[in-house]
Amino acid sequence: LFRSGGFQAGVIFAAGFVLYALVFGLGNVIRVLPPKAVYVCGAAGVAIFLGVGFVGLALGGNFLDYNVLAHDPTHGQHYGILAVEFGVLVTVFGVMVALFYAFAGRRRLDP
């Protein structure tokens, strides 16, 4: 069975930007990766995931039925899983960086 690590890859990719922020400062990482781009990543990943499901429906299969995505069901499984896992990667990356921006941008209030 072919499996991918979209969630893990998204977290590792986001960790790279978190480390960049820790070394060079939050302002520098926001210039490299603006918050708007992070939010677009979160939404685009969900759209990719849903798009794969709806393409399966449009081709006569069930939602997220990968067998209909190619001439050979095995190839369709590979294409579908890669596309869905890429969508998961993009979503997890966007959400993790957005959470980091939200918490890192807060200022500490001393009494």
Secondary structure, DSSP 8 states (H G I E B T S, - for coil): -----HHHHHHHHHHHHHHHHHHH-HHHHHHHS-HHHHHHHHHHHHHHHHHHHHHHHHTTS-TT-GGGGSSSHHHHHHHHHHHHHHHHHHHHHHHHHHHHHHHHT------
